[in-house]
Amino acid sequence: MMRKLPLIKIKDGKKHYLKITGNQKAQHYILMTTFLMLTITGFPLKFHYYDWAPAIIDFFGGLHVTRTLHRIAGVTMCGLFFYHWYYLFKNIYNYYYGPAKRSGTFSWKELLLFVYYSPMCPRAKDGKDIADFVKFALFISDDRPKHERFHWREKFDYWAVFWGIPVLGITGVFLWFPVWAASFMPGWAVNISYIAHSDEAMLAVSVIFIWHMYNAHVNYDKFPASNLFITGYLPENLMKHEYYVEWARINKIVEKDPSYMLDVDAQQEAQKLEDEEKLEIIRDQISFLQESEKNDKGDK
């Protein structure tokens, strides 16, 4: 039986809605860490002819260490990429294929619909949301697009990674082992790999530090930073404002099954009462024993 993850948490009297799970947060941490390491070690290697580059290379312990750290981060990121594929197929099995097969209701059409309506799959609605956003931004319409769990900007981030990691990974292997690569490819292909690896890295850094950072942290409703990647939850006002469809979906689930809502305030209050009861018992015991010792001394 799968453990239920609270879809709503009540803390300090306010509701917070689940956006990303613990596993997804862990994947994000690894991706974020490896990306930063690749950026910090890759830029001085690419721009080695600038005055600042040797200082960074020396800080890491020299050229050999910098290259080694870069490759370790790259291999880790590629490992995460393959794990994510496993994660996707595992979810398909756990949430549709397995239950449908066991109940005898499996159909390929329903499986395709399950994949199509999964949170990160591009859909026709995303095109409509983009059009509605343009209308809203240009004051043609007063209605904001009503997004689901992940909107089109987040899907762009997600699929950019699916494009970027294979390009960087494959070209990175060719640059790591150029003699081996040249044994079955023309020499100019290795040179092209360098250009592709370098330019794709520049594109990735630009997208992350401009597009992603603005949408995730610097945007007016999240400034100066969102703690979503730490907690996995969004406050109700932001969830309703930016992810209205998901907000309504979660509310419907919780209305049907209240066990999906966790009242952290009530838990803390209950814990406080329990702690007070425990302390009262201990203090009564200490007081009783102290009184008993006094009585023993008086008898003597």
Backbone as CSV, one residue per row, in Angstrom:
resi,resn,N_x,N_y,N_z,CA_x,CA_y,CA_z,C_x,C_y,C_z
1,MET,0.833,-1.200,0.000,0.000,0.000,0.000,0.869,1.251,0.000
2,MET,0.563,2.197,-0.878,1.367,3.407,-0.993,1.060,4.364,0.154
3,ARG,2.102,4.998,0.658,1.936,5.971,1.722,1.343,7.245,1.138
4,LYS,0.338,7.752,1.826,-0.297,8.979,1.361,0.567,10.189,1.708
5,LEU,0.811,11.014,0.724,1.517,12.263,0.946,0.467,13.357,1.095
6,PRO,0.534,14.154,2.162,-0.492,15.198,2.341,-0.546,16.133,1.136
7,LEU,-1.727,16.308,0.580,-1.894,17.233,-0.532,-2.031,18.666,-0.029
8,ILE,-2.537,18.793,1.203,-2.672,20.110,1.835,-2.106,20.035,3.239
9,LYS,-1.292,21.017,3.591,-0.802,21.157,4.955,-1.290,22.491,5.516
10,ILE,-1.818,22.439,6.726,-2.241,23.669,7.393,-1.163,24.045,8.411
11,LYS,-0.553,25.193,8.191,0.500,25.661,9.078,0.331,27.150,9.339
12,ASP,0.377,27.522,10.623,0.153,28.915,11.033,-1.180,29.433,10.518
13,GLY,-2.155,28.524,10.481,-3.501,28.907,10.077,-3.698,29.056,8.583
14,LYS,-2.670,28.738,7.781,-2.760,28.908,6.329,-2.548,27.567,5.634
15,LYS,-3.238,27.397,4.504,-3.116,26.163,3.727,-1.938,26.242,2.761
16,HIS,-1.235,25.121,2.649,-0.132,24.996,1.693,-0.388,23.754,0.848
17,TYR,-0.244,23.895,-0.476,-0.625,22.837,-1.419,0.610,22.153,-2.010
18,LEU,0.524,20.827,-2.107,1.632,20.041,-2.645,1.863,20.361,-4.115
19,LYS,3.127,20.621,-4.465,3.500,20.889,-5.858,4.497,19.852,-6.358
20,ILE,5.528,19.538,-5.549,6.504,18.522,-5.941,6.757,17.585,-4.759
21,THR,6.986,16.326,-5.058,7.163,15.302,-4.023,8.607,15.285,-3.518
22,GLY,8.847,14.498,-2.483,10.185,14.380,-1.923,11.183,13.828,-2.929
23,ASN,10.774,12.826,-3.703,11.655,12.253,-4.726,11.995,13.293,-5.780
24,GLN,11.014,14.073,-6.186,11.253,15.113,-7.191,12.167,16.205,-6.642
25,LYS,12.023,16.525,-5.362,12.927,17.500,-4.743,14.362,16.980,-4.748
26,ALA,14.540,15.702,-4.415,15.875,15.107,-4.392,16.501,15.150,-5.789
27,GLN,15.712,14.834,-6.812,16.222,14.905,-8.183,16.623,16.333,-8.545
28,HIS,15.806,17.287,-8.103,16.107,18.695,-8.375,17.394,19.116,-7.683
29,TYR,17.605,18.672,-6.435,18.834,19.010,-5.711,20.065,18.501,-6.465
30,ILE,19.991,17.248,-6.929,21.129,16.661,-7.651,21.367,17.415,-8.954
31,LEU,20.281,17.701,-9.669,20.398,18.430,-10.935,20.982,19.821,-10.700
32,MET,20.494,20.504,-9.675,20.969,21.852,-9.356,22.455,21.829,-8.982
33,THR,22.837,20.880,-8.123,24.224,20.798,-7.662,25.177,20.480,-8.803
34,THR,24.828,19.495,-9.612,25.708,19.119,-10.725,25.770,20.231,-11.770
35,PHE,24.650,20.904,-11.997,24.648,22.002,-12.968,25.571,23.128,-12.518
36,LEU,25.491,23.492,-11.237,26.362,24.547,-10.718,27.834,24.145,-10.796
37,MET,28.128,22.883,-10.464,29.510,22.414,-10.536,30.012,22.411,-11.978
38,LEU,29.175,21.984,-12.914,29.560,22.000,-14.319,29.799,23.426,-14.812
39,THR,28.987,24.356,-14.343,29.148,25.758,-14.746,30.438,26.346,-14.190
40,ILE,30.665,26.119,-12.893,31.840,26.702,-12.233,33.140,26.133,-12.789
41,THR,33.132,24.833,-13.118,34.355,24.214,-13.642,34.458,24.331,-15.165
42,GLY,33.316,24.427,-15.848,33.329,24.462,-17.311,33.706,25.813,-17.892
43,PHE,33.238,26.879,-17.259,33.509,28.216,-17.806,34.996,28.557,-17.827
44,PRO,35.740,28.305,-16.748,37.180,28.604,-16.831,37.912,27.729,-17.845
45,LEU,37.386,26.523,-18.118,37.993,25.685,-19.148,37.698,26.244,-20.541
46,LYS,36.482,26.712,-20.727,36.095,27.283,-22.022,36.785,28.628,-22.266
47,PHE,36.802,29.459,-21.238,37.365,30.808,-21.376,38.732,30.904,-20.688
48,HIS,39.572,29.911,-20.913,40.872,29.832,-20.238,41.798,31.000,-20.577
49,TYR,41.502,31.706,-21.676,42.371,32.798,-22.116,42.066,34.117,-21.408
50,TYR,41.024,34.133,-20.549,40.737,35.341,-19.775,41.497,35.316,-18.451
51,ASP,41.740,36.520,-17.909,42.564,36.630,-16.699,41.950,35.921,-15.496
52,TRP,40.611,35.892,-15.405,39.948,35.315,-14.230,39.956,33.783,-14.243
53,ALA,40.092,33.183,-15.401,39.988,31.723,-15.515,41.088,30.975,-14.754
54,PRO,42.376,31.337,-14.896,43.415,30.595,-14.164,43.236,30.629,-12.656
55,ALA,42.690,31.737,-12.133,42.489,31.837,-10.683,41.476,30.797,-10.208
56,ILE,40.409,30.589,-10.982,39.393,29.591,-10.616,39.967,28.183,-10.744
57,ILE,40.715,27.957,-11.817,41.332,26.640,-12.009,42.296,26.329,-10.874
58,ASP,43.080,27.316,-10.465,44.008,27.123,-9.349,43.257,26.899,-8.038
59,PHE,42.117,27.566,-7.890,41.310,27.397,-6.676,40.857,25.944,-6.514
60,PHE,40.546,25.305,-7.614,40.100,23.906,-7.562,41.257,22.918,-7.456
61,GLY,42.490,23.416,-7.600,43.644,22.530,-7.458,44.380,22.248,-8.741
62,GLY,44.108,23.039,-9.765,44.824,22.850,-11.019,43.930,22.344,-12.142
63,LEU,44.497,22.276,-13.321,43.736,21.901,-14.513,43.204,20.473,-14.427
64,HIS,44.042,19.550,-13.977,43.633,18.145,-13.910,42.456,17.958,-12.954
65,VAL,42.512,18.590,-11.790,41.437,18.461,-10.801,40.160,19.106,-11.324
66,THR,40.301,20.274,-11.965,39.122,20.966,-12.504,38.424,20.106,-13.547
67,ARG,39.205,19.504,-14.439,38.620,18.611,-15.443,37.962,17.394,-14.799
68,THR,38.614,16.847,-13.782,38.068,15.666,-13.097,36.746,15.993,-12.428
69,LEU,36.680,17.138,-11.740,35.432,17.554,-11.089,34.331,17.773,-12.126
70,HIS,34.704,18.363,-13.247,33.733,18.606,-14.323,33.163,17.289,-14.841
71,ARG,34.033,16.302,-15.005,33.582,15.013,-15.528,32.750,14.240,-14.512
72,ILE,33.135,14.332,-13.245,32.331,13.672,-12.194,30.925,14.254,-12.165
73,ALA,30.834,15.583,-12.231,29.517,16.232,-12.242,28.725,15.833,-13.481
74,GLY,29.407,15.745,-14.624,28.723,15.362,-15.862,28.198,13.940,-15.816
75,VAL,29.012,13.021,-15.315,28.585,11.613,-15.203,27.405,11.508,-14.224
76,THR,27.458,12.259,-13.133,26.364,12.238,-12.152,25.077,12.756,-12.766
77,MET,25.181,13.840,-13.532,23.991,14.389,-14.178,23.406,13.403,-15.186
78,CYS,24.261,12.744,-15.953,23.773,11.734,-16.909,23.135,10.554,-16.176
79,GLY,23.723,10.189,-15.028,23.127,9.130,-14.217,21.738,9.524,-13.744
80,LEU,21.584,10.781,-13.347,20.269,11.282,-12.943,19.286,11.232,-14.103
81,PHE,19.772,11.528,-15.308,18.926,11.491,-16.498,18.349,10.087,-16.704
82,PHE,19.214,9.073,-16.584,18.740,7.689,-16.756,17.837,7.272,-15.595
83,TYR,18.160,7.731,-14.384,17.285,7.430,-13.245,15.905,8.035,-13.468
84,HIS,15.859,9.225,-14.039,14.560,9.880,-14.240,13.692,9.080,-15.216
85,TRP,14.327,8.488,-16.223,13.561,7.611,-17.113,12.988,6.426,-16.337
86,TYR,13.798,5.842,-15.463,13.316,4.749,-14.603,12.162,5.243,-13.729
87,TYR,12.303,6.439,-13.181,11.267,7.031,-12.327,9.958,7.192,-13.094
88,LEU,10.037,7.628,-14.347,8.830,7.819,-15.162,8.123,6.494,-15.427
89,PHE,8.888,5.484,-15.843,8.282,4.183,-16.134,7.767,3.505,-14.862
90,LYS,8.444,3.742,-13.745,7.976,3.195,-12.472,6.625,3.797,-12.099
91,ASN,6.482,5.106,-12.306,5.199,5.750,-12.020,4.090,5.247,-12.929
92,ILE,4.416,5.029,-14.200,3.428,4.475,-15.132,2.958,3.108,-14.639
93,TYR,3.918,2.285,-14.182,3.565,0.958,-13.697,2.760,1.031,-12.402
94,ASN,3.217,1.855,-11.452,2.576,1.909,-10.137,1.181,2.518,-10.174
95,TYR,1.001,3.521,-11.022,-0.259,4.271,-10.992,-1.263,3.878,-12.063
96,TYR,-0.792,3.208,-13.131,-1.778,2.761,-14.115,-1.584,1.313,-14.538
97,TYR,-0.429,0.978,-15.119,-0.261,-0.335,-15.741,-0.499,-1.471,-14.745
98,GLY,0.143,-1.397,-13.572,-0.004,-2.460,-12.576,-1.441,-2.634,-12.112
99,PRO,-2.067,-1.550,-11.594,-3.465,-1.676,-11.147,-4.417,-2.105,-12.263
100,ALA,-4.218,-1.573,-13.479,-5.114,-1.926,-14.582,-4.960,-3.388,-14.990
101,LYS,-3.714,-3.889,-15.004,-3.485,-5.286,-15.348,-4.094,-6.214,-14.294
102,ARG,-3.885,-5.863,-13.022,-4.412,-6.725,-11.942,-5.935,-6.744,-11.918
103,SER,-6.544,-5.620,-12.293,-8.009,-5.556,-12.287,-8.623,-5.987,-13.611
104,GLY,-7.774,-6.292,-14.603,-8.269,-6.742,-15.897,-8.911,-5.655,-16.719
105,THR,-8.547,-4.389,-16.491,-9.171,-3.274,-17.212,-8.176,-2.515,-18.083
106,PHE,-6.996,-3.099,-18.321,-5.966,-2.395,-19.083,-6.405,-2.170,-20.527
107,SER,-6.109,-0.969,-21.037,-6.304,-0.680,-22.459,-5.206,0.273,-22.911
108,TRP,-4.730,0.089,-24.129,-3.676,0.942,-24.653,-4.150,2.387,-24.780
109,LYS,-5.408,2.555,-25.122,-5.952,3.910,-25.249,-5.893,4.640,-23.912
110,GLU,-6.281,3.930,-22.856,-6.264,4.549,-21.533,-4.833,4.829,-21.076
111,LEU,-3.897,3.939,-21.437,-2.491,4.158,-21.099,-1.970,5.422,-21.784
112,LEU,-2.316,5.581,-23.060,-1.893,6.774,-23.795,-2.520,8.034,-23.195
113,LEU,-3.766,7.927,-22.760,-4.413,9.066,-22.111,-3.742,9.389,-20.785
114,PHE,-3.322,8.342,-20.044,-2.621,8.543,-18.776,-1.325,9.321,-19.012
115,VAL,-0.574,8.920,-20.057,0.679,9.610,-20.374,0.392,11.025,-20.860
116,TYR,-0.621,11.168,-21.720,-0.955,12.479,-22.287,-1.349,13.480,-21.207
117,TYR,-2.082,13.012,-20.204,-2.543,13.907,-19.136,-1.595,13.925,-17.930
118,SER,-0.407,13.326,-18.073,0.577,13.414,-16.991,1.070,14.856,-16.900
119,PRO,1.536,15.278,-15.720,1.789,16.706,-15.475,2.742,17.395,-16.443
120,MET,3.781,16.700,-16.935,4.785,17.361,-17.760,4.636,17.115,-19.260
121,CYS,3.596,16.412,-19.670,3.408,16.130,-21.093,2.840,17.365,-21.804
122,PRO,3.477,17.845,-22.868,2.922,18.978,-23.618,1.565,18.621,-24.207
123,ARG,0.628,19.545,-24.088,-0.729,19.291,-24.568,-1.247,20.493,-25.335
124,ALA,-2.386,20.288,-26.009,-3.003,21.386,-26.757,-3.346,22.544,-25.831
125,LYS,-3.665,22.227,-24.564,-4.007,23.278,-23.611,-2.847,24.242,-23.394
126,ASP,-1.603,23.743,-23.481,-0.448,24.616,-23.303,-0.412,25.696,-24.380
127,GLY,-0.744,25.319,-25.617,-0.810,26.303,-26.691,-1.882,27.348,-26.416
128,LYS,-3.019,26.893,-25.917,-4.096,27.827,-25.567,-3.673,28.733,-24.422
129,ASP,-2.956,28.157,-23.434,-2.493,28.966,-22.297,-1.511,30.040,-22.744
130,ILE,-0.632,29.701,-23.692,0.309,30.692,-24.213,-0.446,31.827,-24.901
131,ALA,-1.437,31.458,-25.722,-2.239,32.465,-26.416,-2.990,33.341,-25.403
132,ASP,-3.555,32.717,-24.372,-4.276,33.478,-23.346,-3.332,34.386,-22.561
133,PHE,-2.108,33.910,-22.337,-1.122,34.737,-21.624,-0.750,35.971,-22.444
134,VAL,-0.554,35.781,-23.744,-0.224,36.914,-24.621,-1.365,37.923,-24.625
135,LYS,-2.597,37.436,-24.693,-3.755,38.335,-24.661,-3.816,39.104,-23.348
136,PHE,-3.534,38.400,-22.241,-3.557,39.038,-20.928,-2.435,40.070,-20.804
137,ALA,-1.232,39.713,-21.288,-0.080,40.619,-21.190,-0.269,41.867,-22.045
138,LEU,-0.991,41.734,-23.159,-1.217,42.870,-24.063,-2.532,43.592,-23.764
139,PHE,-3.159,43.254,-22.642,-4.412,43.898,-22.189,-5.564,43.682,-23.172
140,ILE,-5.461,42.598,-23.959,-6.560,42.248,-24.857,-7.660,41.543,-24.072
141,SER,-7.255,40.821,-23.033,-8.202,40.095,-22.187,-7.864,40.337,-20.723
142,ASP,-8.874,40.312,-19.869,-8.660,40.458,-18.423,-8.507,39.119,-17.726
143,ASP,-8.679,38.028,-18.464,-8.644,36.698,-17.866,-7.250,36.091,-17.981
144,ARG,-6.705,35.715,-16.825,-5.419,35.011,-16.825,-5.642,33.548,-17.206
145,PRO,-4.663,32.911,-17.844,-4.805,31.467,-18.124,-4.854,30.672,-16.820
146,LYS,-5.702,29.662,-16.769,-5.825,28.823,-15.575,-4.969,27.571,-15.773
147,HIS,-3.849,27.545,-15.046,-2.873,26.486,-15.251,-3.158,25.258,-14.399
148,GLU,-2.557,24.149,-14.839,-2.622,22.907,-14.085,-1.396,22.830,-13.169
149,ARG,-0.966,21.627,-12.806,0.121,21.478,-11.833,1.420,22.126,-12.311
150,PHE,1.708,22.015,-13.610,2.877,22.661,-14.190,2.440,23.424,-15.431
151,HIS,2.790,24.706,-15.503,2.373,25.481,-16.670,3.413,25.385,-17.782
152,TRP,3.131,26.028,-18.891,3.941,25.870,-20.104,5.372,26.349,-19.916
153,ARG,5.603,27.334,-19.066,6.979,27.800,-18.853,7.807,26.730,-18.129
154,GLU,7.179,26.049,-17.160,7.869,24.975,-16.437,8.094,23.774,-17.343
155,LYS,7.165,23.498,-18.224,7.348,22.394,-19.170,8.499,22.701,-20.131
156,PHE,8.646,23.972,-20.483,9.765,24.371,-21.336,11.090,24.076,-20.630
157,ASP,11.172,24.431,-19.347,12.371,24.118,-18.554,12.648,22.620,-18.557
158,TYR,11.595,21.849,-18.311,11.727,20.399,-18.180,12.231,19.766,-19.469
159,TRP,11.616,20.109,-20.596,11.993,19.467,-21.855,13.302,20.012,-22.398
160,ALA,13.693,21.204,-21.971,15.019,21.718,-22.342,16.107,20.839,-21.749
161,VAL,15.865,20.331,-20.542,16.811,19.413,-19.906,16.871,18.101,-20.687
162,PHE,15.724,17.613,-21.148,15.689,16.371,-21.921,16.458,16.505,-23.232
163,TRP,16.489,17.706,-23.769,17.269,17.942,-24.980,18.735,18.156,-24.636
164,GLY,18.978,18.943,-23.603,20.332,19.379,-23.292,21.250,18.286,-22.780
165,ILE,20.757,17.458,-21.861,21.640,16.453,-21.250,22.173,15.445,-22.277
166,PRO,21.349,14.890,-23.176,21.928,13.980,-24.176,22.972,14.656,-25.062
167,VAL,22.704,15.903,-25.478,23.676,16.616,-26.321,24.981,16.826,-25.572
168,LEU,24.882,17.326,-24.338,26.081,17.579,-23.536,26.785,16.273,-23.165
169,GLY,25.985,15.250,-22.845,26.566,13.976,-22.433,27.323,13.290,-23.555
170,ILE,26.704,13.193,-24.724,27.337,12.492,-25.849,28.572,13.249,-26.327
171,THR,28.434,14.559,-26.511,29.600,15.347,-26.966,30.683,15.380,-25.891
172,GLY,30.279,15.359,-24.619,31.254,15.338,-23.530,32.081,14.069,-23.544
173,VAL,31.452,12.934,-23.836,32.189,11.654,-23.934,33.181,11.707,-25.090
174,PHE,32.755,12.287,-26.216,33.657,12.395,-27.372,34.865,13.270,-27.049
175,LEU,34.646,14.342,-26.290,35.761,15.223,-25.918,36.643,14.577,-24.856
176,TRP,36.050,13.745,-24.022,36.801,13.043,-22.971,37.721,11.986,-23.587
177,PHE,37.194,11.304,-24.614,37.961,10.241,-25.291,38.035,10.538,-26.790
178,PRO,38.767,11.583,-27.180,38.793,11.994,-28.592,39.405,10.949,-29.526
179,VAL,40.431,10.220,-29.057,41.066,9.200,-29.907,40.075,8.079,-30.198
180,TRP,39.360,7.643,-29.154,38.339,6.598,-29.348,37.238,7.085,-30.283
181,ALA,36.798,8.353,-30.101,35.739,8.899,-30.952,36.200,8.984,-32.404
182,ALA,37.470,9.367,-32.596,37.992,9.507,-33.960,38.216,8.157,-34.638
183,SER,38.145,7.069,-33.856,38.331,5.743,-34.445,37.127,5.302,-35.274
184,PHE,35.983,5.896,-35.036,34.796,5.528,-35.832,34.074,6.755,-36.393
185,MET,34.629,7.965,-36.167,34.049,9.182,-36.732,35.167,9.982,-37.400
186,PRO,34.824,10.806,-38.394,35.849,11.671,-38.984,36.335,12.691,-37.955
187,GLY,37.548,13.171,-38.113,38.131,14.096,-37.155,37.320,15.356,-36.963
188,TRP,36.686,15.842,-38.058,35.901,17.071,-37.938,34.690,16.881,-37.025
189,ALA,34.231,15.637,-36.842,33.083,15.388,-35.958,33.457,15.671,-34.501
190,VAL,34.723,15.407,-34.147,35.178,15.711,-32.793,35.219,17.221,-32.581
191,ASN,35.668,17.942,-33.630,35.674,19.405,-33.541,34.259,19.958,-33.406
192,ILE,33.328,19.382,-34.145,31.933,19.806,-34.048,31.384,19.492,-32.659
193,SER,31.834,18.363,-32.085,31.397,18.012,-30.723,31.813,19.087,-29.729
194,TYR,33.016,19.633,-29.917,33.479,20.701,-29.029,32.567,21.923,-29.150
195,ILE,32.242,22.293,-30.389,31.381,23.462,-30.613,29.989,23.213,-30.027
196,ALA,29.446,22.025,-30.297,28.106,21.695,-29.803,28.076,21.663,-28.277
197,HIS,29.093,21.062,-27.675,29.165,20.974,-26.211,29.257,22.365,-25.606
198,SER,30.103,23.184,-26.164,30.328,24.529,-25.641,29.096,25.418,-25.809
199,ASP,28.512,25.407,-27.003,27.370,26.288,-27.270,26.111,25.834,-26.526
200,GLU,25.922,24.519,-26.437,24.764,24.019,-25.675,24.903,24.371,-24.203
201,ALA,26.129,24.327,-23.683,26.363,24.716,-22.287,26.031,26.187,-22.081
202,MET,26.443,27.041,-23.012,26.134,28.469,-22.919,24.629,28.697,-22.960
203,LEU,23.939,27.953,-23.823,22.484,28.065,-23.922,21.822,27.635,-22.619
204,ALA,22.314,26.531,-22.049,21.749,26.018,-20.799,21.932,27.020,-19.664
205,VAL,23.126,27.588,-19.557,23.390,28.573,-18.507,22.487,29.792,-18.682
206,SER,22.324,30.245,-19.922,21.464,31.402,-20.191,20.016,31.119,-19.800
207,VAL,19.525,29.939,-20.175,18.135,29.579,-19.864,17.920,29.472,-18.362
208,ILE,18.849,28.827,-17.674,18.685,28.618,-16.233,18.782,29.928,-15.470
209,PHE,19.825,30.703,-15.734,20.068,31.900,-14.934,19.195,33.089,-15.322
210,ILE,18.569,33.039,-16.475,17.673,34.141,-16.875,16.214,33.675,-16.848
211,TRP,15.882,32.734,-17.705,14.490,32.278,-17.851,13.989,31.581,-16.585
212,HIS,14.733,30.542,-16.158,14.265,29.744,-15.023,14.300,30.538,-13.717
213,MET,15.389,31.247,-13.463,15.502,31.992,-12.214,14.433,33.073,-12.102
214,TYR,14.116,33.713,-13.214,13.056,34.728,-13.175,11.708,34.091,-12.873
215,ASN,11.359,33.053,-13.620,10.048,32.433,-13.439,9.895,31.763,-12.077
216,ALA,10.990,31.194,-11.553,10.900,30.428,-10.303,11.119,31.277,-9.061
217,HIS,11.888,32.369,-9.172,12.268,33.090,-7.959,12.098,34.609,-8.018
218,VAL,12.375,35.227,-9.146,12.425,36.683,-9.204,11.098,37.295,-9.636
219,ASN,10.209,36.495,-10.168,8.889,36.984,-10.572,8.206,37.686,-9.401
220,TYR,7.379,38.673,-9.707,6.844,39.547,-8.661,6.121,38.798,-7.547
221,ASP,5.466,37.675,-7.868,4.708,36.961,-6.843,5.555,35.957,-6.075
222,LYS,6.857,35.863,-6.414,7.753,34.941,-5.701,8.972,35.650,-5.117
223,PHE,9.211,36.889,-5.514,10.410,37.629,-5.102,10.488,37.744,-3.581
224,PRO,11.669,37.617,-2.955,12.992,37.468,-3.581,13.359,36.034,-3.921
225,ALA,12.603,35.044,-3.410,12.897,33.648,-3.747,11.725,32.782,-3.291
226,SER,11.518,31.694,-4.007,10.489,30.723,-3.628,11.142,29.577,-2.864
227,ASN,10.485,29.137,-1.804,11.022,27.994,-1.045,10.386,26.680,-1.482
228,LEU,9.756,26.684,-2.661,9.109,25.474,-3.165,10.094,24.319,-3.270
229,PHE,11.324,24.574,-3.743,12.291,23.494,-3.919,12.769,22.928,-2.582
230,ILE,12.447,23.609,-1.479,12.795,23.125,-0.147,11.613,22.403,0.495
231,THR,10.442,23.011,0.451,9.263,22.447,1.130,8.437,21.534,0.245
232,GLY,8.413,21.819,-1.056,7.556,21.061,-1.965,6.127,21.576,-1.998
233,TYR,5.828,22.604,-1.196,4.464,23.130,-1.085,4.416,24.617,-1.448
234,LEU,3.252,25.043,-1.954,3.007,26.451,-2.248,1.870,26.961,-1.385
235,PRO,1.933,28.221,-0.933,0.817,28.784,-0.168,-0.439,28.875,-1.038
236,GLU,-1.588,28.835,-0.393,-2.850,28.763,-1.134,-3.042,29.943,-2.081
237,ASN,-2.679,31.143,-1.646,-2.905,32.307,-2.511,-2.128,32.194,-3.818
238,LEU,-0.884,31.696,-3.754,-0.082,31.538,-4.963,-0.574,30.359,-5.794
239,MET,-0.971,29.285,-5.123,-1.473,28.104,-5.839,-2.747,28.455,-6.614
240,LYS,-3.630,29.172,-5.951,-4.892,29.537,-6.589,-4.665,30.544,-7.706
241,HIS,-3.715,31.440,-7.506,-3.436,32.492,-8.476,-2.777,31.955,-9.743
242,GLU,-1.807,31.048,-9.580,-1.019,30.609,-10.728,-1.369,29.201,-11.210
243,TYR,-1.935,28.370,-10.346,-2.244,26.982,-10.723,-3.684,26.668,-10.322
244,TYR,-4.600,27.423,-10.860,-5.993,27.335,-10.413,-6.579,25.941,-10.614
245,VAL,-6.317,25.321,-11.756,-6.887,23.997,-12.041,-6.374,22.977,-11.034
246,GLU,-5.079,23.026,-10.711,-4.505,22.102,-9.731,-5.048,22.384,-8.334
247,TRP,-5.205,23.638,-8.009,-5.795,24.031,-6.714,-7.192,23.435,-6.572
248,ALA,-8.002,23.551,-7.624,-9.369,23.015,-7.590,-9.342,21.485,-7.529
249,ARG,-8.417,20.851,-8.248,-8.321,19.383,-8.254,-7.976,18.854,-6.868
250,ILE,-7.000,19.472,-6.214,-6.595,19.022,-4.884,-7.723,19.215,-3.886
251,ASN,-8.405,20.345,-3.967,-9.526,20.587,-3.058,-10.612,19.527,-3.218
252,LYS,-10.852,19.105,-4.450,-11.866,18.081,-4.705,-11.451,16.745,-4.100
253,ILE,-10.156,16.410,-4.216,-9.655,15.152,-3.647,-9.767,15.170,-2.127
254,VAL,-9.369,16.288,-1.519,-9.387,16.400,-0.056,-10.824,16.408,0.474
255,GLU,-11.707,17.011,-0.287,-13.122,17.007,0.115,-13.670,15.579,0.133
256,LYS,-13.211,14.774,-0.809,-13.652,13.384,-0.897,-12.968,12.518,0.155
257,ASP,-11.663,12.796,0.424,-10.879,12.021,1.385,-10.060,12.975,2.250
258,PRO,-10.601,13.394,3.403,-9.914,14.376,4.267,-8.565,13.914,4.806
259,SER,-8.264,12.614,4.688,-6.977,12.127,5.194,-5.799,12.672,4.391
260,TYR,-6.081,13.254,3.220,-5.024,13.862,2.423,-4.649,15.262,2.917
261,MET,-5.324,15.741,3.954,-4.988,17.045,4.524,-4.366,16.843,5.897
262,LEU,-3.247,17.498,6.147,-2.523,17.393,7.406,-2.551,18.741,8.113
263,ASP,-3.126,18.749,9.317,-3.172,19.974,10.116,-1.945,20.006,11.020
264,VAL,-0.905,20.678,10.558,0.346,20.756,11.315,0.134,21.504,12.620
265,ASP,-0.711,22.534,12.598,-0.989,23.314,13.813,-1.602,22.429,14.889
266,ALA,-2.580,21.594,14.479,-3.248,20.706,15.441,-2.252,19.676,15.975
267,GLN,-1.382,19.169,15.094,-0.361,18.214,15.529,0.588,18.842,16.543
268,GLN,1.004,20.063,16.281,1.920,20.754,17.185,1.257,21.029,18.524
269,GLU,-0.025,21.378,18.480,-0.753,21.642,19.722,-0.904,20.356,20.530
270,ALA,-1.211,19.259,19.814,-1.327,17.966,20.495,0.013,17.541,21.073
271,GLN,1.091,17.776,20.319,2.427,17.447,20.808,2.782,18.287,22.027
272,LYS,2.378,19.549,22.005,2.639,20.454,23.135,1.936,19.949,24.391
273,LEU,0.660,19.541,24.232,-0.089,19.015,25.373,0.534,17.725,25.881
274,GLU,0.958,16.870,24.937,1.596,15.614,25.329,2.895,15.869,26.076
275,ASP,3.686,16.843,25.593,4.939,17.189,26.267,4.681,17.742,27.671
276,GLU,3.648,18.573,27.782,3.316,19.141,29.093,2.893,18.051,30.071
277,GLU,2.128,17.059,29.573,1.701,15.948,30.419,2.909,15.128,30.879
278,LYS,3.845,14.875,29.959,5.043,14.126,30.313,5.867,14.873,31.355
279,LEU,6.031,16.178,31.154,6.804,16.985,32.100,6.124,17.053,33.465
280,GLU,4.786,17.108,33.446,4.051,17.163,34.711,4.258,15.876,35.508
281,ILE,4.252,14.727,34.807,4.480,13.443,35.482,5.889,13.397,36.074
282,ILE,6.890,13.821,35.276,8.283,13.807,35.751,8.456,14.744,36.949
283,ARG,7.883,15.931,36.848,8.033,16.901,37.933,7.324,16.431,39.206
284,ASP,6.152,15.808,39.034,5.460,15.253,40.201,6.293,14.148,40.843
285,GLN,6.929,13.340,39.987,7.767,12.257,40.505,8.959,12.818,41.285
286,ILE,9.613,13.835,40.710,10.751,14.459,41.389,10.313,15.076,42.710
287,SER,9.180,15.766,42.668,8.673,16.411,43.879,8.337,15.372,44.954
288,PHE,7.728,14.264,44.534,7.364,13.202,45.466,8.610,12.592,46.115
289,LEU,9.635,12.327,45.281,10.861,11.724,45.806,11.601,12.686,46.734
290,GLN,11.601,13.970,46.376,12.238,14.962,47.247,11.520,15.035,48.593
291,GLU,10.203,15.018,48.548,9.406,15.059,49.781,9.650,13.806,50.610
292,SER,9.785,12.670,49.909,10.041,11.411,50.595,11.392,11.448,51.308
293,GLU,12.413,12.041,50.633,13.731,12.154,51.250,13.678,13.035,52.506
294,LYS,12.934,14.124,52.432,12.796,15.025,53.592,12.135,14.304,54.754
295,ASN,11.103,13.525,54.454,10.395,12.790,55.509,11.316,11.750,56.172
296,ASP,12.161,11.093,55.327,13.103,10.112,55.864,14.091,10.779,56.809
297,LYS,14.580,11.962,56.443,15.527,12.695,57.306,14.854,13.131,58.596
298,GLY,13.563,13.514,58.500,12.830,13.948,59.705,12.601,12.801,60.665
299,ASP,12.377,11.620,60.135,12.152,10.446,60.985,13.410,10.090,61.762
300,LYS,14.579,10.337,61.133,15.835,10.037,61.807,16.144,11.066,62.899
